[in-house]
Amino acid sequence: MFWNCHSFFSFKYGVFSIKALIERANFLGINVLGLTDINSTAGCIDFVREATKAGIKPIVGIEFRSGDTLKYIGLAKSNGGFSLLNRHLSEINRGKRHLVSWAPALDDCFILYPFAALTDFRELAENERVAVRLKDLNRLRFSEWRKFPEKLVFWHPVTFSCTKDFHAHRILRAIAHTTLLTKLPDCAVADRNEQFETEEALRQALGEFSFLLSNALTIMEACSISFAFGEAKNKRVFGKDATTDYALLHKITHEGALKRYGLISEAITARIDKELAVIKEKGFVSYFLINWDIIQFAQRRKFFYVGRGSGANSIVAYCLYITNVDPLSLDLYFERFINLYRENPPDFDLDFSWKDRDEVIQHIFDTHGEEHTCLLATYSTFQLKSLVREIGKVFGLPTVEIEELIQNYGKEKPSSEMLRLVYVYAEYLKDVPSHLSIHAGGVLISDKPIYHYTATHLPPKGFPVSYFDMLVAEDVGLYKFDILSQRGLGHIRDTVTLVKENRGEEVDIHRIEEFKQDERIKSLLRRGDTMGCFYVESPAMRMLLSKLQTDTYLGLVAASSIIRPGVASSGMMREYILRHRDEQARKHIHPTMGKIMPETYGVMVYQEDVIKVAHYFAGLTLAEADVLRRGMSGKFRSREEFQKIKERFFQNCEEKGYEDDLVKEIWFQIESFAGYSFSKGHSASYAVESYQSLYLKAYYPLEFMVGVINNFGGFYQTEFYVHEARRCGAQIEAPCINLSKYLTSIQGHCIYLGFIHIAHLEQKTSERIAAEQRRGVFRSLADFLERVHIGLEQLVLLIRVGAFRSLGISRKRLLWEAHFLINNRPKNTGSGFLFDAATYTIPYEVPPLIEDEKEEWADQIELLGFPLVSPFKLLHKKNLKGVLAKDLRAYLGKEVQVIGYLVTVKYTRTTKGDMMNFGTFLDQEGEWIDTVHFPDVCKDYPFKGAGCYMLRGKVVEEFNFCTIEVSFMERLNFWTRDS
């Protein structure tokens, strides 16, 4: 009888999680339940899985609404009906069909219309019904529909389980309507009685209309849905049939092996044959061919790409050029890639430049069709701070009071009951889904039409997106293809182009084996001089590389994984560095762990190490070990299967006679790092791209830094990439009307910042300037105004940033001329003047104008975000003394004073939960200074934004890397126009 239940996937309406809804129904002894979320099927598959497990018959459908107006509810009689409903909602979402009061023919579904909305009688189709609520009974007595009892069904929606749920629901509705709770219209809110009731109570309430309840039970009995969970539902055939597919995979793998290796050894042949046999047996042939087809398209379009993930452990993937990592040379663990017990295919994360990714996705849709293809969704959930802000707004609190609530959360008790309720409901609604978002790169390609599993919606991105997330997709057997974008590939692509344009040289960026042996690259790695280089540029990575003193590919592969949060927080990163640098430290390695992971000195560094330890150390099967690895992601930890494997791990270790302390230590390592770690193949793929970046930085540093700047991606702000370019020998120039482009450009050793960096300058203005540059240089301000249609506000921005300096006229005089020329421009004549722009001069004498260079620097800070001179020149106090970075080692254990320009701050917490910071600064010579700010210092001397700081503290060293443990910090004042 409860065929119209709402979960929190009725976004900003429902409050039940799927689990909570089922638990409540189970507690009340309900054995048939229907989930019909509002314009959403996000919860349907998980609902079917959980309800079936709980012994409840699941029914699914959709409640179709236009705004707050309910049009009708569709219940799926079967999987086919679910597909029809999904397709119908998708067509509405994509504007192919309008949502009107009457549903189209959806034969394998029941369509139920709200009685209260039916003003006129009309004949219903065989599958259509009228839904009647208790409050409709009096009106029903006198309605024409009373003559057709077989078409009437009882309707009792379920939206919440208690009064608190109801109030939470009202808050969600007010947030959705962006209105005060007191102004929320009644039509936007569910009835307070939309809760579970006993069948007896409902029959008694219905009285003579109890047949309505029987009719409802009848249609619920007629509905049935199930999914073969865990059974793969991806596209099964790439070409004509499975036989042809395997023949193609076999052929292109061996062709690729010849290209990769030249001479095919027995070891290569054996590994290929082993993998192909498993791929065929597991039904993953089409999965490999689809990824191969994507790479073929990328290669035809000359796109830069990186293939990574656990699939990088595969020699077949290497031969198909899906990845560029040779699993034999790196001894990559085959069972991490694939094994007979693994149901899901390996991960292939295919990275493309952010400029190319959409074209690749379009190719996938074109190849496999929108009937079978969609992007994968994620759920954006409400978080505490945003909830406090939103609830405060709907309560009508002033902005100042809301911000105080956010700042004081967990610190102070609210001063009133209303303020207390803000916190209460913020905590209550935390993690409730707010809306659908798009997964970073997941693409689904299904064998049956995608509507068998989900409806799709069409966000501004332009590609259809599912209603469920990755976990649900994997549960039902739809495994994603990861088509990701990253800025690092854009750096590389653009640098190669810039080198050709600026130096006339062709760069082959794929000579990875040569790069591994290159002394310039090795030197950059040992020094940690890696700014701008993919994945190895952060202060933490620069510090790690310096401590490791590694200059090998395998060393970089390991570093790419141990930098991840889990390894560092468990203390194993330090242990790895110690064992790497000191042979004596390796004597304490447990023999079994050392045998399992000799390359990493018995330290778990890669994801497959979890499988190895679980299998060889704890005696779990490969299938159990893989469940353990996947469970460490965090999102599976609550699953029963994971808890069983965890118990088995400890039980097996006890049976093997291991000491309790050892088992607990190893489990701590697994638990603390596995969810954040990479597979070795994944790290090796990252390292390949790092080597490409390192090569470009080593040999073409100026073009490389321009490439980094123009892709707006990296760990640091643009200012510091500009600084790095200057440190590498570039002459940095402000934007110039005659020499700059929209993006930053390079001519010889001169780098001209692009117009894109000027705050508030419109792109169309930049485009007009670029178009006129092709017609010749601008010779005067009047000439510029004659040729470029521009308003005074935009013109002033260009003058203030110094873009007209090639004219040899001061900025202040140009501002005079600008106002005169713009104000005297004839109206309705476009951009032209009624004079000869080439010879025109202002008809009066401009008084002498004095310009201070500090004013120019201040304008640069305002318009570019940073000055084009050393920031230390802007300090109000001069001649401040400080130790330079290069001299810190001479002061080990001593207190020093340094003057540093803040680059970045890392905020973290101690094991006790106290806030502490790690700072990165530049000294007066542009070299790095790294600082540690322990909790007491963090509290007494907090960071106060960008700028120069005076710091005092003790110089300490670990593994030959110097840092300053700060005891005092003060931000120094910059020069201002008023100072």
N, C-alpha and C positions, 0 to 999 in steps of 0.2 A: 504493500500500500504506500510505501515511501519510495516513489519512483522519481521524485524531483528534489534531490539533495544537492546542496551547494558546498563545494570545498573552497579553500582559499585560492584555487585557480579560477574562480569567478573574481577576477582581479578587482581589488578595492571594493569588494562586496562580501565575500565569504570569509569565515575565520577558521573553519575546520581544516586541519591537515588531513590528507588521505588516511593516514594511520589513525588519527584521533576519531575520524568519522566511523571507521570500521570498528574500532575498539568500543565506541559508544553503542553501535548497533549490536555488536556481539554481546555486550553486557546486558542489553535489553532482550536478548534472545531472538533478534530479527534474523531471518534466514534468507531473505531476498531484499536487495537494495539497489536503488538506481541512482547513478551520478549523472546529473545534467547541469553542468556549469554554464554560465552565461557567456555565449559567443566564444566558447573555449572547449577544447578537448585535451588540454594540457595534462589533466590528471587521469584520463581514462585508462591508459594502459597500466599504470601503476595501481590504479583502483582494481582492475581485473585481477592482477597478480596477487595483491594483498587480500582481497576479498575471498578469492578462491582458497588461498592458504588458510584463511580463518573459517572456512566452511560456509561462507555466505555466497549465494548465487548473485553474480554481478550483472547489472543492467546498465548500459551506458547510452547517453544521448546528448543533446544540446538544447539549451534554452535560448531561443533566438529573440534578441531584444534590439530595438532601435532607441538608443538613449535609455530612458527609464521605462519605456513602453514595451511590455511583453507582447510579442506577436503570436508565437506558438512554441511548443516544445516538441522536439523530435526524439523518439525512442527507437533505438536500433533493434529490429527483430533478430538480426543475425550479424555476422561480420560483414556481409554484403550491405546491410542497412547502415552499418557504421560508416562504410566507405561512401555511401550516398550522402549521408549527413556531412561528412568531412568535405566532400566535393562541393556541396551546396554552400557551406560556410565559406569555403575558399573562394568561390565565385562571387559571393557578396563582398568579401574582404578586398577582392581585386577589382571591384567595380563592374564585373561582368553580369551581375544580376542585382536588382534592387530588392531590399527586404520589405515586402509588403505584408498585408494582413493575412493573406492566404498562401499556403505553401504550394510549391509545384508538386508534380507527381513524384513521390518518393515511396515506391511500392513496397520496399522491404523494411518499412519503418511504420511506426504509429505516429501520427501527428495529432497533437492535443491542443485545442484552442481554449483560452480562458473564457469561461462562461460570461464573466462580467464585461468582456470586451465585445461580445456578439450582440450588436444592436438589432440585427435583422436575421431572420431565419433563412437558411439556405441548405440545400441538399449536400450531404457530406459523402466523400468517397469511402470505399470499403474500409480503408485503413485510418480514417479520420475519426476523432472523438472530441467531445466537449468536456473540459475539465471543470469540475464543480467543487468549490470550497464550502466549508461550513457556513460562512457568512453569506453564501449565495442561495441558501436553501429557501428562504422566504420568497425571493424573487422567482426561483425555479417553479414554485407551485403554480404560478400564473403565466408561465412561459410556454411558447409553442413547443420548446424542446422537451417538455414533460411528456409529450406523446411518443417520444422516441427513446425510451429508457435504455435500449441496447447501445445507444451512442453516448451515453453519459457515464463518466467515471469519476470516482472520488479523487480529490487532489488536496494533498496536505504537504506543502513544501517544508523542507528541513534546512535551516540556515545556521542555527546555533543551538547550544545545549544549556545555556544558563543566562542569567541577566547580564553578567559581565560580558559574555559574547555579544549580546545585543548592543550594549554600549560601544563595544569595540567596532561592531558593524557600522553603527551610526558615525563613528569617527572616520572610518574608511570611506563612507559615502560622502561625508563633508570634504575630505581630502580630494576625492574624485571630482567633486563639484566646485572645488576651490571656494568654499563658502563657510560662513560661521555655522556652528551646530544649531544655533537658534534660528537660522534662516534656511535650514535644510528642508526642502519640500517633502511632504508626506509621500509623494509618489516615488521618491528616490530611496525610500527605506522599506525594508521587509517588515511584515507584521511581527509583533512581539511574540506571537504564539507559534512561530515557525520552528517548533522543536518536536522531538520524538514524543509520541503518545502511545499508550497501549492500544491494541486492537479492540479490546473490550470497551474502553472509554470512547473510542471513535464510533463504534457501532451504536453505542448508547446515544451519542450526540446526534447521529444521523437519523435515528428513529425509523420512520417509514421509508427513508431514503437509503436504508442499509444496502440496497442492491447496488448502489454506487460503489461501495467498497468491494463487493463481489466482482463487479465489472473491472475494477482496478487490478484486483488480484489475477483476473483472467488474462488481461493484456500483459501483466508481468510474467505470467507463466509462459506466454507465447514468445517471450524474448529470451535470447540466449547468445552469449558471445564468449569466445575463448581465443587465446593466442598460444602458439607453441613456443613458450619462452625458452630462450637459449638456442633455438634452432635458427641458423643463419637465414636471413631474408634479403641479403644484398643481391644485386644483379648476378645471376648465376652463369650467364653466357655472354661473352663479349662479342663473338662473331656469329657464325652460323649455328654451331652446336658445340657441346662439351669436347667431343673428339677433335674437332678442328681447332678449338681453342688450345688444347694441350699440345697438339702438333705445332702450332704457332709458337707457344711459349718455349717448347723444346728447341725449335729452330733458332729463334732470336737470342736465346740464352747462349747457345754454343757459338753463334756468330759474334755475340758480344764478348765472349771469353777470348776469342782469337784477337779481337781488337785490344782488349785489356791486357792480356798476358803474352800474346805472341806465341810462345811455346806452351802447349797445354800439358801439364804434368799429371801424373796419376793422382796426386793429392787433389788437384783442381777438379779433375773428372769425377773423383769419388765424392767430393763435397757437392758438386752440381747434381749428380745423380741422387744423392741422399736427399737434398732439398727438394728436387722436383718430385720425388716419390711422395714425400710428406705433403707438399703443396697440392698434389693431385688427390691424395687420399682425404685430405681435410676439405677439399672443395674450394680452395683459394685461387684456382687458376685465373678466373675472371678478375679477381681482385688485383692480381699482379698485372694483368694485361691492361686494365683500366689505368693503373698508375703509369705503366709504360706509355700508353697513348697520350697521357697528359704531358709526360716528359718529351715525347716526340713533337707535340705541338709547340712546347716551349722552345725546343731546339730549332724548329723551323722559324720561329719568330725571333730567334737570337736573344731570348730572355735569359738572364742569369738566374740560377736557382740552386738550392741546396736540398738534398734529400736526407732526412735524419730520422730519428726514432728507432725503435727496436728493429725495424726492417733493415737498418744499416748493418745488422749482424748477418745478413743474407748475401751469399755469393751470387745468387740469381739476381737479386736487386742490383748488385754491383755490375753484373754483366749487362743488365738492361739499362744501365746508366741512370737508374732511379736514385742511386746514391753514388758517392765517389770515395767510399771507404772500402778497402780491401779487407774482408774479414779473415783471410788466411794470414796476411802479414801482421795483423793485430791480434790474432788468436781470439777472435770474438766468439762468445759463448753461443753455440747453436741453439741450445734449449731456451735461451732468453728470446730468441727470434721466433721459434716455433717448435712445438712438439706434438706428439699424437694426442696428448691429453688436453691440449689447449683448444678451446672452442672458438675463441675470437681470433681474427687474422692479426698479423703483426701491424704495428703502427708505422705508417709512412707519413712523416711530417714533411710536406713539400713547401719550402719557403721560396717566395718570389719577391721581387721588388714591389713596394707598395704601389708603384706606378703601373705594374704589369698584372697584378693579381686578378683584378676584375675581368680582364680579357681571358685569363685562364679559366675562371669560373664560367664565363659565358660559353667558352668552348665545351665545357662539361655539360652544360644545359643543352647546347646545340646537338651534342653527340648522343646523349641519352634521353633527351626530351623532358619537358616539364612534368609529364605524367609520372615520371619515375625519379625526379630529382628535386631536392630542396636543400636549403641551408639549415643548419642545426641551431636550435634556440638555446638560450640560457635564461635563467630567471633572475631578474634584478629584484633583490629583496630589501625590505625596510631595515635600516640600521638605526641604532639608538639615537645618535645625534640628529640624523635627518628626521626621525620620528618626533623627537622633542620639539624640533622646529615646526614640523607640520601640525602636530597636535596643539602646540601653542597658538598657531595661527587660527585654527578652527575654534579654539576656546576664546579667541578674541584678545589674546595678550599682546601688549606692545612689543615691538622688536627688541628694545633694550632688555626687557624682562626675559624674553625668550633666550637671548644670547647669554644672559646671566645663568639661566637654567642649564644651558649647555655647558658653560664653563664650570658650574658648581656640581655637575652630576657626580654622585658618589662622594662628594666632599661635605656638603651641607644639607641639612634637613630643610625641605621647603617650608616657607613661612605661612602657607595657607593650604586649606584642603584642596582648592582648585589646582594649585601648583603641584601638590602631592599626586593628584590624579594624572597630571601630565607624565610624570615618571612611571606611575603604575601602568598606564596603557602603552607607554613607549616600550616598557619591558615585556608587556603581554604580546605586543604585535611584532616584536623583533624577529627577523628572519622570515616573516610572512612575505610571499611574493608580491611585488608591487606591479610589475609588468613584464612582458616578454622582451628579451634582448637577443642579440645575435652572438652565437659562439664565435670565438676568435677566427676559426678557419674550417669548422666542420661542415662537410657536404655529405648528404645521404643520397645513395643511388640504389633504389629498391628493385627487386625482381617484379613483384606485383606493383600496380600503381601506388604511389605514395599515400593516396587517400585511404588505403586499407588500414593505415596506422595513425594517420594524423591529418588534421586540416592544415592549411597553410595561410599565412598572412603576408602582406606585402609592405615591408617598411620602406623608408625613403631610399635605402640601398638599391632597391629595384629587383632583387631576386626573392622568390618565394621562400618562406622560413617556416619550419615546423612549429608545433606547439609544445613539444617535449624536449627535454635536455639530453645530454650525452648518456647519463646513467640509465634513463628509461629506454633510450635507443638501444643500448647494449643489452639491457634486460630482454627486450623483445627480439633481439637478433639482428638489428640494423647497425652495422659498424661503419663509422664515419671515415671519409677521406679527408685528411687535413690539408687544406690549401691555405697557407698562411702568408702574411706579408711581413717584411721586416725592412728597416731602413738600411741595414748593413749592406744588403745586396745593391741597394740604390747607390750607396757610397762607391762600391766597386764599379758598377756600370758607368756611373757618371765620371769617375776618375779616368777610366780607360778612354772615354770620349774626349775628356779634357786634355789628356796627354797627347792624343793624336792631333787635336786642334792647336795646342800651345807649343808642342815640340816636334810635331810631325812624325811621331814614333807609334808603331803598332805594338800593343802590349798583349802577350799571351798570358792570361791570368791562370791558366790551368796546369802550369808546370809545377805541381805540388811537390813532387819528389825532389826537384832542384831546390825549391824554396826551403825544404827541411834541412838542407845542408848549407844554406846560404849564411855566411858569417855576419853580414849586416843584420839579418833577421835574428840570429842567435844573440847578437849583442843587445838588440832592442828587448828581447825577452829577459835576458839576465838582469838588465837595468830596470825592467818594468816600464820602459819608455814606450807605452802602448796607447797613448791617448788617441781616440778616434777609431781604434781598431776593434772590430766586432768581437764582443763578449769578453775582451781582456783589458778594457780601458778603465773600469771603475777603480776608485781608490783601494778597495778591498782586494781586487784582482792584481793591481799593480804591487801592492804590499805582498801578496802571496807569491807572485813571481820572483820578487826580490829575495824573499826568504828562502824559497826553494832553490834559487839560482839554477833553474832548469833552462836548458836551451834545446831540448829535444821534442820531437813530435809526441812521443808517449808521455813525456812529462807534462806537456801542455794539455793532452787529453785528460790526464788525471786531475790537473789543476782545474779544468773546466767543470769537473764534477764535485771535487771536494770544496769548492767555493760555495756550493749550495747551502742553504741555511741549516739543514739538519745535521750535516757532517760537522760543520763549525760548532753548532750549539752542543753537540755531544762530546766535544773535546777531541774527536778523532782527527780533525784537521791538524791540530798541533802535533798529535802523535804521529801522523803521517809525515809531517815536515821533519820531526825529530828522527824518525827511522830512515827517512830519505837521506838526511845529511850525516847521520852518525851510525856507523855499522854496529857499535857497541849496543845501541838501543834495540837492535834487531834480535838480540840474544834472548829477549824475554817474550818473544812471540809464541803463542800456543802452537804446538806442532801441527795440529789439524788445521787451524786457521792459516798458518803459514803455507801449508801444502795446498789449500784451496785457493789462496790468493797470493801467490809468491810475488807477482809483479807489483802489488801494492803493499807488500810487507805485512800481510795478514790483516790489513785494515779494509773494512767494507767501504768501497768508494763508488761502485756502480750499482745500478738496480739489480743486475743479474747476480751480484754478490749475495743478495738476499736469497735468491733461488739456490745458489751453490751451498750456502751455509745451511739453509733449511733442509736441503736434500742430503748433502754429504755429512754435515755435522749432526743435524737433528734427526735424520732418517725419514723425513717426510717424502711422499711421492712427488714427482715433478708436478702433477696436477695440484696437489695440496700446496706445494711451494709457490706455484703461480697465483693461487688464491691469496696466499699470504702477501705476496708482492703487491697485488692489486689492492688488497685491503689496506695497505699502508698509505694509500692516497688520502685516507681519512674519511671519505664519503662512504666507504664500505665497512668501516670498522664496526658499525652497529649491527651489520647483517649477521644472522645466525651462523652462516657458513664460515665467516671469518673467526668468530669466537670459538667454534669447534676446532679450527686449525690451530689457533693459539693454544688451546688446551692440549692438543696433540703434540705440539712443539715441546712443551714443558714435560709432558708425560714421557715422550721418547728420550729426552735428555736425561731424565731421572733413571730410565731403564738402562741407558748407556753408561751410567755411573759418573757422569760429570758432576763436578762440585757446584753447589747451588750458586755461589758467588759468580762463577764463570758463566753459568747459564743466564743469570740475571743481567750480567754485563753485556753479553752478546745480544740478548733480547732488547736491552736498552739501546744498543747501537742500531738494531733493525728498526725499532719503533721511532727513534729520533730522526733518522735520516731518509728512510726509504721513500717516503711520500714526496720528498723534495729533490731526490737524486735523479741523475740521468742514467740511461743504459750506456754502456761503453761505446756502442756504435753511434749513439746520439752525440756523446761528447766528442767522438772522433770526427763526426760530421761538422760540428761547431768548430773544431780545431782547424779543419781544412779552410773554412771561410776566414778564420782568424789569420791563417798563414797568407791568404790572398791579400787581406788588409795590411798585414805587416810588410809584405813585399812592396806594396804601393807606397806605404809610408817610408820605407827604407830608401826607395829609389826615386819616388816622385812625391815628396812630402807636400809641396805647395798645391799641386793639383789634387792630391788626396784630401787635404784639409778643405779645399773648396767643395769637393764632392760631399764631404761630411756636412759642411755648412748648408749646402743646398738641399739636403735630404731631411734637415730638421729633426734628426733622430740621433740619439746617443745619450750618454749618461749626463753630459754637461750642457750648460746653456751656451748659446752661440758665442757669447763674449769670450769664452775660454778656448773655443776652437780657433777664433780669430787670434787670440794670444799665442796659441800653439803654432799657428801659421807664421806669425811674426818671429817666434823663437826659432823656427826652421829657416828663416832668412827672407821671408816675404816682406814687401813694402805694402802696408795696408792703407788703402785710400777710401775716403768717404764716398758715398754715391755721387756720381758725376753725370750731368745731363748729356755729355758727349761720349762718355766711355763706359758708363754702367748700363746693365741690362736689368730686367725684372729680378732675375736671380743673380747671385754673386758670380763674378767672372774673373778670369786671370789673363794677363798679357805679360809674357816673360815672367819676371819675378814680382810684378805688381798685381795685387789682388784688389779689385774694385767691388766694394759691397753693393749688393743689389738693392733696387728700390723697394723690394719686399720688406726690408728691415726698417723702413721709415714708418714709425707709428702714425696711423690715421691716413697714410697716403693710399688713395684708391688704386686698385689694380688697373682700372681703365686709364688712369692718368699715366701709369707706367707703360701701358701698351701704346698709347698715343706718342709718347716720347720715343719709344723704340721704333715705331713706324716712321717717324720723321728723321731719326738718325740715319736711316738708309738713304735719305735724300740729301744728306750732307750735314756738316757740323752746324751747331747753333753759334752765331757770331755775336749776338747781343741779346739782352733781355727782350727788346722789342721784336727781334727776329724770332725768338722762342714763342712769344705770345702771338705772333702772326701765324705761326705754324701749328701750335698746340692749343687746343681749346681747353682752358683751365680757369678755375675760379681763384679768387684772391687767397682763400684759406689754404688751398692745396699748393699754390705758388709760394706762400710764406713758408710752408714746411720745407720745400726744396731749398729755398734761400737759407733758412736757418741751419740746415744740415750741411751747407757748404756745397751744394750740387752745382752752383754757378761759378765756382772758383776759377775755372778755366778762362773766364772772361776777364780776369784780372781786376775786378771791381770788388770793393769791400762789401760784406754782407749788409751793413747798415745802409750804405748808399743804395744797394739793390732794393732794400725794403722801401726806401723813398721812391725809387723809380717804379717799383711794382704798384704801389698805391696810386701814383699819378697815372700810369698807363692803364691800369684796370679801370680806374674811375673815369678816365677820358675815352674809354673804348666806345665807339658808336654802338647804339643798340640795334638789334635786329640785323646785324651784319655777320653773324657767325663769330669766328675767331679773328677775322681780319680787321685791319685798320685803314683809315683814310689817309695814310701817309706811307712814305718809303721806310720800312722797318730797318733796312740796312744802314740808313744815314741819319735816322731820327735821334735827336738828343732832347733832354729836358730843357725847356726855354727859360730856366732861371738857375741861379747858382745855389748848389747844395752846400750848406755850412760844413766846416771841418767836422768829421765824425771819428771819435776815438773808439777803437775796438780792443778789448782785452781778450787775450787768448783763453782765459779762464771762462769767459762767457761762451766761447765756442765749445769748450769741453762740457759746460753745463747743458748746452743745447744738444750735444751728442748723447749725453746721459738720458735726457728727456725723450729724444726722438729715436735713438738707436737702442737705448737700454744700457749703454756702456760707453765710456770714453775711448777715443782712439789714441790716447797717450797712457802712460803708466798711471794707474789710479793713485799711486803714492804722491804724484805731483799735485793732486787735488787736496791733500791733507792740510787742514788749517794750521796745525803745528808742524814746523819744519825741523829737520835734523834730528828726528827721533832715532835713537840707536837701538839696534837689534842684531842678534846673531843670525847669520845667513844659514840656509839649509846645508850648504856644502861644508860648513864648519861645525855642525852639531856633534859629530863624533868626538871632537876634541873636548867636549863638555859632558861626557857620559857621567851620570850620577850627580851632576851639578845643576843648580838653578840657573836658568837663563831667561833673558827677555828677548822676544822676537816680535817683529812687526809683520803681520800677514794680511793679505787680501783674501777674504773668504771665498772659497770655491763651492763647497758643499758641506752639508751636515748630515750625518746619519743618526737618527734617533732610535734608541733601543732600550730595553729594560734588563735589569739584572735578574738573577734567579729569585730575588726577594720581591721583584716587581717595581723596583725603583728606576726612575728614568736616568739614563746616562747618554752621552753623546760621543761621537767620533767626528772630528773636524778635519777638513782639508783646506789648506791655505797656499797662496803663492807668496814667496818673499820678494824683496826689491829687485832681485835678478831674474824673477820669473820661475824659480824652482820650487818644488813641492815641500811643504811642511805638513806633517801629520800629527794630530793631537788627540789625546784621550781626556774626556771630561767626566770624572766620576760623580756619583749622585750629589754629594754635598756641594761640589763646585758647580754642577749643573743647576742647582737650586739658587746658589748665591750669585752666580755670574752667567745668566742665560744668554744665548745668542739673541741679537737684536736686529736681525736682517742683514742684508748685503752691506759690504763696506770693508774698511781696513780695521784691524783689531790689534791692540797691544796685548800680548799674552806673556805670562810668566809661569814657569813650571820646571820640573826636573826632566832632564834628558835621559831616556831609558832605551835599551836596545834588546831586541830579540831576533835571533838568527841574522845578525848584522843589519837589521832594519831599525832605524832610529825613529822614535816618536817622543813627543813631549807630554808628560802628565801635568795638565794645566792646574795651577792653584789660584790664578787670578786672570781675569780677562776684562777688557774695556774696549768698547767700540769707539774709534776715533772720529772726530768730526771732519767732514769734507768742507771745502770752500763752497760758499753759496753766494748768490748775488747780493744777499743782505749782509754778509759777514765782512 
